[in-house]
Amino acid sequence: MLPLNTDLRKRLFFGLLGFAGLTFFVYIYLIGQIVFNVVERRNAETELKFLSNNLSQLEFKYLSKSREINLEYAKNLGFKEPQKIGFVGRTTLTKNTLSAKGGSASGGKNNEI
């Protein structure tokens, strides 16, 4: 080994000691972050299970309520069946154009159904 003066040896020793200490603290910090992330993930999974259960309950309520809605129920609420049923076709949208005099796209016809 090459002879080194004591001042250089001390500086090298404390430099390596400082590097080892810094490495130790970075290691502890990273382990702490991993632990906190694992705990946070478990909390998120628990919350996800709770929300999934609530969603299932709401879907069940929706399906049971949707079975109750029928024509008779609508009539009891005051809805009436339409007297005249009209359908709109796609071809009318391509043939009609807007007029410069402020006309409608339907050519001035009433848009009643």
MOLIN-V552891 format. One record per residue. RES is the residue in one letter. NEAR is the number of other C-alpha atoms within 12 Angstrom. Layout:
RES_NEAR + RES_NEAR
This chain:
M_3 + L_5 + P_8 + L_11 + N_10 + T_10 + D_11 + L_12 + R_15 + K_14 + R_14 + L_15 + F_14 + F_15 + G_14 + L_14 + L_15 + G_15 + F_14 + A_14 + G_14 + L_15 + T_14 + F_14 + F_14 + V_14 + Y_14 + I_14 + Y_14 + L_14 + I_14 + G_14 + Q_14 + I_14 + V_14 + F_14 + N_14 + V_14 + V_14 + E_14 + R_14 + R_14 + N_14 + A_15 + E_14 + T_14 + E_14 + L_14 + K_14 + F_14 + L_14 + S_15 + N_14 + N_14 + L_14 + S_14 + Q_14 + L_14 + E_14 + F_14 + K_14 + Y_14 + L_13 + S_12 + K_13 + S_13 + R_12 + E_13 + I_15 + N_13 + L_15 + E_13 + Y_15 + A_13 + K_13 + N_11 + L_11 + G_10 + F_12 + K_13 + E_11 + P_9 + Q_7 + K_9 + I_9 + G_10 + F_11 + V_12 + G_9 + R_9 + T_10 + T_15 + L_14 + T_11 + K_12 + N_16 + T_16 + L_15 + S_12 + A_9 + K_10 + G_11 + G_14 + S_16 + A_19 + S_20 + G_18 + G_15 + K_12 + N_10 + N_13 + E_11 + I_11
